Amino acid sequence: MPPPRREPALLPRPTRLVRRSGRFSLDTTTAVRATEGAEGAADLPRLLLTPATGLPLAPSAAGAVTLTVDPHLGGLGQEGYGLTGSPPRVLLRAARPTGLLRGVQTIRQLLPPEALAPAPGTVRHEHGELPCVEITDVPRRPWRGLMIDVARHFHDAATLRRHIDLLALHELNVLHLHLTDDQGWRMPFPSHPRLTSVGAHRAGTMTGPDGTTGLDGRPHGGAYTGAELTDPVDHAARRGVRVVPEIGMPGHVRAALAAYPRLGNRPDRTLDVWTRWGVCDTVLGVHDEVLDFVRAVLHEVMEVFPSPYIHLGGDECPTTEWERSPSARARATAEDLPGPAALHGWLLGRAGDFLTEHGRRPVGWAEDGAPLPPGFTVMSWRDPAHAAAAVNGGHDVVLAHHRTTHLDHAQDDAPDGPPSQPGPVVDLRTVHAGDPEPETPAVGGGRVLGTQAQIWTEFAPGAADLDRLAYPRLCALADRAWTGPTAWADFTSRLGAHMPRLDALGVRHHRPTAPRTAAAPASAAPSA
């Protein structure tokens, strides 16, 4: 009696997977056939499989691997796909080209781990075997992502491209780039060159968490060129990943005010780029020159990033400077606002309206007592109740709660672990469990678009730190974001088979200790 066929361990788990008998062999003679409607996707296997395997996978009308795009395929949506493998051939079909991208990533996972990226100095494979399967796979939510903070510590374009590749492997489709903050401004703007010549450089960096006093005394800086941003954006698009830029306002702007003091509430004051963590009390002014600056910056952002979503920050904005500023109080009166604190929503509303007029959608972080203007997509990070309130108020929502998605928090209780953000332990099981989603009103409410993880980089100065913080916890988020809740035993079994793939790709991941059953509650949300 033949042994039972083992189901391939894929991550995320497909919607439906049936193991069939036999295996399909990829070798130097294997060719790819793209049917009508899928011609533009004929190079996908070469783009994603050839660099590691060495197989040419050339296009051919008689190819054993067939790619099909048929808009009439029911139920697959924008990203779903069907994959059928038999010993003589493989059929990958989708309703949209992006679905083919997702299916090719599944084929990558079906290959032996060593075929993903051969070790340096070894000969690339000239063949590979796929288990024959029948898969139908559709994501549960359209927003599945990772935010990388490149403002606290700069990470170069090559690092971004590498993480885009890893996101695509895990069927994640958003890279959110936190480009500006008090500690650094990373995107160039020809109209305002001092944003990077001054704002991208600080004199030193805190060596501990917010509230401590130690500084390392070492200058830190870095900024992208225009090409160093457009290249990752194009690289991501070819892999079905959207890059969402964040230009934070009205708070978290100390670096911008160091470059252009006249944009603040005290134009005569000279500021440095902040060397501390936490929440800085300097915020944008609300005079006409600031509005012109915001429009100019967002115009250039839209030139570089085709994403329909542009993030405007909006969190942790002290209002003390506005309350003390005669010009800010006069603006609040002129706009018939109840007081200076309302300038937060007013300024974000003006920026959001500018994006909307240009066909883009503004995104902001949810905050206590400072609701985002209508039309904003809300990222709920501080309290799950914010997500429910936003959905009920008609906003679309991305779940980003700090207790379950902030990967800069410690991932175990090891007393000698690397420095991490103060707050609750966010271990693998906590990320896997996630947060309950708010119910969507039948009429007049918003939608839950999905979820994303966050890596704030106060304690992640290098590429290896990003690896360690992201993996394997991002695997848990990817599984939940695509599939929905899965059993812990099922997930950990698949993760065990997935770890050799990460090893083959050179991911310097965390080696987890025995997982906790739940994270300790936090007394307060951390600074973003």
Phi and psi in degrees as a GROMACS rama.xvg file:
@    title "Ramachandran Plot"
@    xaxis  label "Phi"
@    yaxis  label "Psi"
@TYPE xy
-67.244  147.759  PRO-2
-64.8044  153  PRO-3
-63.554  145.922  PRO-4
-75.9683  127.144  ARG-5
-83.3536  137.94  ARG-6
-73.4673  131.609  GLU-7
-59.1576  142.634  PRO-8
-90.0396  98.3255  ALA-9
-109.165  148.18  LEU-10
-140.469  113.44  LEU-11
-75.0156  163.714  PRO-12
-68.8304  129.253  ARG-13
-65.3826  156.873  PRO-14
-59.8463  -43.7106  THR-15
-144.496  129.081  ARG-16
-139.087  128.525  LEU-17
-125.761  125.162  VAL-18
-80.3915  128.817  ARG-19
-108.635  166.972  ARG-20
-76.3688  149.731  SER-21
91.5072  175.562  GLY-22
-139.161  149.066  ARG-23
-102.753  130.259  PHE-24
-98.7387  125.75  SER-25
-95.9388  130.34  LEU-26
-147.015  -169.315  ASP-27
-67.5134  -14.7388  THR-28
-94.6047  -8.66914  THR-29
-67.2888  130.067  THR-30
-121.517  165.716  ALA-31
-119.286  129.926  VAL-32
-112.376  125.852  ARG-33
-106.864  121.546  ALA-34
-79.1945  174.183  THR-35
-55.9039  129.847  GLU-36
98.033  -16.9378  GLY-37
-115.671  12.6778  ALA-38
-57.4737  -38.1907  GLU-39
-68.3332  -12.2456  GLY-40
-99.9914  2.92476  ALA-41
-61.3649  -26.9259  ALA-42
-87.7455  -1.93453  ASP-43
-58.2494  -48.8715  LEU-44
-59.5407  -37.8667  PRO-45
-67.8415  -36.8959  ARG-46
-64.1998  -41.8466  LEU-47
-103.853  -21.4796  LEU-48
-110.446  -37.0371  LEU-49
-62.7232  -41.8596  THR-50
-55.4726  -34.4881  PRO-51
-90.4535  -43.8997  ALA-52
-82.3611  -26.0246  THR-53
80.3596  -1.10136  GLY-54
-77.8897  136.227  LEU-55
-68.6161  -37.0793  PRO-56
47.1031  51.8722  LEU-57
-72.7216  150.516  ALA-58
-69.4841  142.78  PRO-59
-160.846  143.211  SER-60
-66.2155  -17.3391  ALA-61
-109.83  21.9084  ALA-62
-63.8945  145.188  GLY-63
-79.7144  -17.007  ALA-64
-104.366  117.776  VAL-65
-110.747  130.249  THR-66
-110.384  130.05  LEU-67
-132.849  130.789  THR-68
-115.75  119.571  VAL-69
-134.943  106.988  ASP-70
-59.4789  -15.5539  PRO-71
-90.549  -0.0735848  HIS-72
-67.3724  113.852  LEU-73
-72.802  140.527  GLY-74
82.5197  -2.76621  GLY-75
-90.0118  -23.2664  LEU-76
63.4348  -154.309  GLY-77
-74.3881  -31.0758  GLN-78
-124.048  -3.98498  GLU-79
-73.8183  161.706  GLY-80
-153.173  162.23  TYR-81
-123.686  136.192  GLY-82
-129.111  122.108  LEU-83
-124.234  121.001  THR-84
-118.46  134.984  GLY-85
-136.42  165.521  SER-86
-54.3216  -37.1177  PRO-87
-86.5542  -19.3421  PRO-88
-160.474  164.167  ARG-89
-127.393  132.929  VAL-90
-118.095  122.004  LEU-91
-117.426  120.798  LEU-92
-129.191  150.273  ARG-93
-155.319  161.23  ALA-94
-85.4532  -21.4862  ALA-95
-137.628  153.998  ARG-96
-56.6737  -32.696  PRO-97
-61.2157  -32.7344  THR-98
-61.3253  -35.6884  GLY-99
-64.3781  -38.495  LEU-100
-58.3944  -43.4836  LEU-101
-64.856  -39.1133  ARG-102
-67.4877  -37.7716  GLY-103
-65.2181  -35.1252  VAL-104
-64.1091  -35.7122  GLN-105
-65.1434  -40.4582  THR-106
-59.133  -40.4692  ILE-107
-57.1348  -43.059  ARG-108
-71.0304  -25.0191  GLN-109
-75.042  -20.8584  LEU-110
-71.6859  159.853  LEU-111
-58.4319  144.656  PRO-112
-53.1874  -37.7996  PRO-113
-67.6325  -15.8961  GLU-114
-80.0964  -11.5853  ALA-115
-70.0465  -40.1755  LEU-116
-162.259  101.796  ALA-117
-64.702  150.709  PRO-118
-64.0613  148.872  ALA-119
-55.2245  136.294  PRO-120
86.8624  -4.11294  GLY-121
-96.8848  160.377  THR-122
-81.1889  134.024  VAL-123
-66.4038  153.47  ARG-124
-68.5307  144.118  HIS-125
-107.496  6.04759  GLU-126
-160.012  164.649  HIS-127
-161.476  154.375  GLY-128
-121.517  136.107  GLU-129
-110.124  134.35  LEU-130
-66.2348  140.434  PRO-131
-73.8666  130.741  CYS-132
-141.969  163.46  VAL-133
-125.239  112.271  GLU-134
-125.204  133.691  ILE-135
-122.586  125.295  THR-136
-141.944  124.608  ASP-137
-137.369  130.347  VAL-138
-69.3645  148.587  PRO-139
-74.3081  -35.7792  ARG-140
-134.358  151.246  ARG-141
-84.3765  -11.9818  PRO-142
-116.353  112.783  TRP-143
-139.861  106.826  ARG-144
-148.326  -175.342  GLY-145
-139.672  132.622  LEU-146
-100.112  130.664  MET-147
-116.011  123.591  ILE-148
-83.8456  109.201  ASP-149
-102.37  8.08835  VAL-150
-88.5047  -47.3977  ALA-151
-63.8952  -44.9561  ARG-152
-133.769  132.848  HIS-153
-76.9591  135.796  PHE-154
-126.796  130.471  HIS-155
-75.8096  173.703  ASP-156
-64.4329  -35.1575  ALA-157
-62.5975  -39.2842  ALA-158
-63.8845  -40.2311  THR-159
-63.3524  -43.7478  LEU-160
-60.9532  -41.304  ARG-161
-62.9452  -41.7932  ARG-162
-71.0451  -30.5059  HIS-163
-60.6328  -43.9109  ILE-164
-60.0917  -41.3821  ASP-165
-69.7209  -37.5566  LEU-166
-59.6497  -46.5101  LEU-167
-62.4131  -39.4411  ALA-168
-58.6936  -34.1883  LEU-169
-95.6323  15.7214  HIS-170
60.5163  27.1089  GLU-171
-90.0311  144.699  LEU-172
-128.118  10.2638  ASN-173
-134.985  127.55  VAL-174
-111.334  112.4  LEU-175
-95.4714  117.934  HIS-176
-102.104  115.335  LEU-177
-86.0498  95.3437  HIS-178
-90.9716  -18.9083  LEU-179
-138.634  147.036  THR-180
-166.558  -174.021  ASP-181
-61.8086  -30.1446  ASP-182
-94.6144  -1.43407  GLN-183
171.088  146.644  GLY-184
-119.723  119.843  TRP-185
-107.935  -11.4263  ARG-186
-101.73  131.175  MET-187
-77.1817  145.384  PRO-188
-136.065  105.547  PHE-189
-53.801  -30.3379  PRO-190
-72.78  -19.1485  SER-191
-140.65  74.668  HIS-192
-64.8154  -25.573  PRO-193
-69.697  -14.3231  ARG-194
-57.3049  -35.912  LEU-195
-103.807  -33.2091  THR-196
-66.6133  -30.2438  SER-197
-110.192  -51.3517  VAL-198
-70.0902  -14.185  GLY-199
-90.4902  3.94225  ALA-200
-132.578  130.855  HIS-201
-124.18  158.632  ARG-202
-77.0208  -22.9383  ALA-203
-171.858  -176.806  GLY-204
-140.894  139.865  THR-205
-60.0266  141.219  MET-206
-96.3533  -7.05776  THR-207
-133.023  -172.889  GLY-208
-73.6581  171.49  PRO-209
-53.8947  134.738  ASP-210
104.379  -17.168  GLY-211
-91.5041  174.95  THR-212
-120.683  -8.49103  THR-213
-71.4434  136.25  GLY-214
-123.417  145.749  LEU-215
-82.264  -14.2657  ASP-216
71.9648  8.20249  GLY-217
-104.737  124.241  ARG-218
-58.4229  143.107  PRO-219
-130.869  135.959  HIS-220
-161.88  172.668  GLY-221
155.702  141.167  GLY-222
-150.376  152.493  ALA-223
-84.0753  150.971  TYR-224
-83.3962  170.013  THR-225
-57.6874  -43.818  GLY-226
-65.4246  -31.5946  ALA-227
-73.5248  -10.1976  GLU-228
-99.1832  -42.9952  LEU-229
-66.1475  -31.912  THR-230
-64.2786  -51.0887  ASP-231
-61.3727  -34.6302  PRO-232
-61.9982  -45.411  VAL-233
-66.9988  -41.9603  ASP-234
-57.5201  -43.0471  HIS-235
-66.6302  -42.8929  ALA-236
-60.5276  -38.2361  ALA-237
-66.8676  -14.8648  ARG-238
-112.614  10.6264  ARG-239
74.39  26.6658  GLY-240
-114.014  132.503  VAL-241
-97.9225  133.572  ARG-242
-98.6964  116.95  VAL-243
-103.156  115.014  VAL-244
-83.4784  148.601  PRO-245
-122.64  122.316  GLU-246
-114.776  103.089  ILE-247
-75.9305  143.358  GLY-248
-165.015  161.865  MET-249
-76.8879  -17.6788  PRO-250
-94.1288  -175.145  GLY-251
56.4534  43.0235  HIS-252
-124.243  19.0233  VAL-253
-57.0568  -39.3713  ARG-254
-62.7432  -40.7323  ALA-255
-66.0126  -38.4463  ALA-256
-73.0209  -27.7899  LEU-257
-64.8129  -34.9676  ALA-258
-78.0197  -40.0128  ALA-259
-135.945  83.1487  TYR-260
-56.3683  -27.5854  PRO-261
-67.9009  -9.70483  ARG-262
-82.9532  -6.55817  LEU-263
-95.6855  -168.311  GLY-264
-91.0542  -8.72478  ASN-265
-133.172  83.1539  ARG-266
-61.2522  -19.1797  PRO-267
-83.4983  -4.35451  ASP-268
-92.0852  136.855  ARG-269
-99.4971  125.336  THR-270
-116.984  155.264  LEU-271
-101.705  164.593  ASP-272
-67.3983  131.968  VAL-273
-64.9789  138.053  TRP-274
-103.897  3.37025  THR-275
-110.884  167.373  ARG-276
-97.5834  -178.298  TRP-277
92.4764  -157.824  GLY-278
-107.079  118.276  VAL-279
-87.7752  143.558  CYS-280
-87.1276  0.4358  ASP-281
-84.1038  133.318  THR-282
-135.267  166.32  VAL-283
-61.8324  146.875  LEU-284
-73.2366  179.26  GLY-285
-127.002  21.9798  VAL-286
-82.5303  171.357  HIS-287
-60.2054  -35.6406  ASP-288
-61.6216  -34.7105  GLU-289
-66.5932  -41.7683  VAL-290
-61.9635  -40.5897  LEU-291
-62.7  -41.7095  ASP-292
-61.1834  -47.4228  PHE-293
-59.4194  -45.5912  VAL-294
-63.9492  -41.0231  ARG-295
-64.4872  -43.5832  ALA-296
-65.0997  -46.4891  VAL-297
-65.8702  -33.3615  LEU-298
-60.442  -45.1844  HIS-299
-70.3909  -34.5739  GLU-300
-58.991  -44.1398  VAL-301
-66.834  -26.0879  MET-302
-68.6106  -32.0423  GLU-303
-91.6212  -38.0099  VAL-304
-112.387  113.166  PHE-305
-77.4579  -2.49197  PRO-306
-51.8122  137.279  SER-307
-68.7866  -15.4053  PRO-308
-109.266  132.924  TYR-309
-125.778  124.833  ILE-310
-90.2516  132.321  HIS-311
-110.407  11.7624  LEU-312
70.639  -115.627  GLY-313
96.5632  -7.18695  GLY-314
-91.2681  163.059  ASP-315
45.8903  61.9461  GLU-316
-114.711  95.815  CYS-317
-62.6521  144.091  PRO-318
-107.15  7.51048  THR-319
-58.6123  -43.6792  THR-320
-62.4141  -39.0022  GLU-321
-66.1225  -40.1816  TRP-322
-64.4001  -28.7789  GLU-323
-92.8893  -9.85361  ARG-324
-94.2743  121.29  SER-325
-59.2447  -38.759  PRO-326
-70.2529  -35.4274  SER-327
-69.4407  -41.5992  ALA-328
-63.7671  -36.5986  ARG-329
-66.5185  -37.6117  ALA-330
-64.291  -42.4071  ARG-331
-61.1779  -40.6345  ALA-332
-67.0446  -44.1411  THR-333
-63.317  -31.9058  ALA-334
-91.1739  6.6466  GLU-335
59.3725  41.7614  ASP-336
-92.9087  155.069  LEU-337
-69.6469  -18.1881  PRO-338
175.307  174.682  GLY-339
-58.5998  -32.1274  PRO-340
-59.1651  -29.4091  ALA-341
-72.4714  -8.5292  ALA-342
-65.2059  -23.2408  LEU-343
-57.5717  -55.9924  HIS-344
-67.7146  -33.7136  GLY-345
-63.882  -47.5978  TRP-346
-66.879  -42.9609  LEU-347
-62.328  -38.025  LEU-348
-62.6084  -40.2062  GLY-349
-64.7444  -43.096  ARG-350
-65.6705  -42.3108  ALA-351
-63.5138  -39.8906  GLY-352
-62.1168  -38.4383  ASP-353
-62.4741  -42.6286  PHE-354
-64.9104  -43.3653  LEU-355
-61.9855  -40.2136  THR-356
-62.1094  -23.4842  GLU-357
-103.165  18.8151  HIS-358
79.1856  16.14  GLY-359
-110.677  166.803  ARG-360
-117.964  122.261  ARG-361
-75.7853  146.19  PRO-362
-126.468  145.513  VAL-363
-148.972  159.455  GLY-364
-79.3845  136.613  TRP-365
-71.8768  143.57  ALA-366
-138.031  154.263  GLU-367
-64.4461  129.043  ASP-368
68.0383  11.4547  GLY-369
-138.902  72.8176  ALA-370
-61.8981  144.37  PRO-371
-75.2755  152.453  LEU-372
-64.7527  160.93  PRO-373
-56.4824  145.725  PRO-374
92.4751  -12.7878  GLY-375
-79.7589  139.476  PHE-376
-80.9105  132.627  THR-377
-102.467  127.619  VAL-378
-97.6  112.531  MET-379
-91.0792  110.696  SER-380
-121.068  -26.8812  TRP-381
-88.9188  -40.4918  ARG-382
-149.662  129.012  ASP-383
-55.5501  -24.7758  PRO-384
-63.4829  -27.523  ALA-385
-64.0648  -35.7552  HIS-386
-64.7639  -44.7237  ALA-387
-63.3944  -42.4187  ALA-388
-64.7548  -39.721  ALA-389
-66.7214  -45.0561  ALA-390
-60.6624  -45.1755  VAL-391
-65.0081  -25.8452  ASN-392
-87.2221  4.92586  GLY-393
94.2498  5.43143  GLY-394
-88.4891  143.403  HIS-395
-73.4564  151.549  ASP-396
-134.626  139.263  VAL-397
-114.654  126.07  VAL-398
-81.8374  123.717  LEU-399
-143.62  41.5379  ALA-400
-65.8303  134.017  HIS-401
-63.6933  -29.5136  HIS-402
-72.9326  -16.2501  ARG-403
-128.127  -11.3986  THR-404
-128.955  -6.46031  THR-405
-85.2707  101.607  HIS-406
-82.8357  -0.77812  LEU-407
-81.8767  -5.9207  ASP-408
-78.9146  156.872  HIS-409
-56.0529  143.318  ALA-410
-106.911  4.18673  GLN-411
-160.105  -178.724  ASP-412
-94.6935  11.8732  ASP-413
-57.3818  122.722  ALA-414
-69.3539  -22.3469  PRO-415
-105.821  23.9584  ASP-416
-72.1202  170.154  GLY-417
-66.7553  160.236  PRO-418
-57.1872  145.94  PRO-419
-149.04  168.572  SER-420
-64.7186  135.608  GLN-421
-61.1161  150.02  PRO-422
131.449  -165.228  GLY-423
-69.8864  151.882  PRO-424
-66.9757  131.181  VAL-425
-115.306  87.0923  VAL-426
-90.2416  178.882  ASP-427
-59.0775  -43.5047  LEU-428
-67.8238  -33.7126  ARG-429
-64.7559  -44.2931  THR-430
-64.8552  -40.7663  VAL-431
-61.2127  -40.3084  HIS-432
-70.914  -36.0044  ALA-433
65.0023  -161.79  GLY-434
-119.328  148.026  ASP-435
-60.1915  141.445  PRO-436
-83.2765  141.95  GLU-437
-67.6771  148.998  PRO-438
-71.7745  140.822  GLU-439
-93.268  125.783  THR-440
-59.1937  147.013  PRO-441
-65.4857  -33.3615  ALA-442
-134.528  133.336  VAL-443
81.1982  2.89363  GLY-444
-97.1228  173.902  GLY-445
-89.9983  -169.71  GLY-446
-122.233  151.892  ARG-447
-86.8635  109.381  VAL-448
-75.4731  -31.3391  LEU-449
155.461  -146.347  GLY-450
-149.091  163.049  THR-451
-152.6  155.425  GLN-452
-92.7526  159.103  ALA-453
-125.473  135.526  GLN-454
-122.355  99.4256  ILE-455
-81.6199  136.919  TRP-456
-107.171  26.275  THR-457
-51.412  -38.8953  GLU-458
-117.162  30.8296  PHE-459
-135.174  70.0201  ALA-460
-76.7439  -19.1432  PRO-461
-123.333  167.142  GLY-462
-61.6857  -36.9775  ALA-463
-63.7093  -32.0251  ALA-464
-65.9867  -39.7744  ASP-465
-61.5627  -44.3594  LEU-466
-56.6035  -50.4801  ASP-467
-62.1625  -39.217  ARG-468
-74.7643  -34.9694  LEU-469
-78.744  -41.5999  ALA-470
-117.877  136.54  TYR-471
-94.0879  7.66784  PRO-472
-62.7387  -33.8112  ARG-473
-65.4988  -25.7333  LEU-474
-61.8642  -39.2786  CYS-475
-66.8142  -42.2135  ALA-476
-65.7488  -40.3276  LEU-477
-61.2167  -39.8539  ALA-478
-64.4946  -45.5399  ASP-479
-69.7143  -39.3809  ARG-480
-65.9133  -39.249  ALA-481
-82.8872  -45.6178  TRP-482
-98.2459  -29.9413  THR-483
96.752  -174.865  GLY-484
-59.6131  136.337  PRO-485
-127.861  159.174  THR-486
-65.7078  140.159  ALA-487
-57.8137  -43.6285  TRP-488
-64.5358  -38.8303  ALA-489
-65.2656  -44.5271  ASP-490
-63.2539  -48.1948  PHE-491
-65.9435  -31.3357  THR-492
-64.3247  -45.4169  SER-493
-68.7111  -36.6233  ARG-494
-62.7314  -38.6805  LEU-495
-58.881  -38.2227  GLY-496
-76.8564  -20.5037  ALA-497
-84.1532  -27.3023  HIS-498
-58.1985  -37.9777  MET-499
-60.4585  -27.8361  PRO-500
-65.5162  -45.6415  ARG-501
-61.8591  -40.275  LEU-502
-62.166  -42.8925  ASP-503
-62.8877  -30.9765  ALA-504
-86.1389  2.06984  LEU-505
76.8669  21.6742  GLY-506
-75.2912  124.183  VAL-507
-90.3552  69.3808  ARG-508
-82.1241  162.693  HIS-509
-67.7435  141.767  HIS-510
-98.927  99.6137  ARG-511
-67.9832  145.217  PRO-512
-83.556  -177.086  THR-513
-56.9685  124.673  ALA-514
-70.0383  146.415  PRO-515
-78.141  162.186  ARG-516
-80.6651  -23.5795  THR-517
-162.64  155.963  ALA-518
-81.4801  147.053  ALA-519
-66.7994  141.369  ALA-520
-64.2594  146.783  PRO-521
-93.7931  142.67  ALA-522
-78.3831  -24.5885  SER-523
-156.851  152.766  ALA-524
-71.5078  145.215  ALA-525
-77.4872  168.214  PRO-526
-68.9858  139.027  SER-527
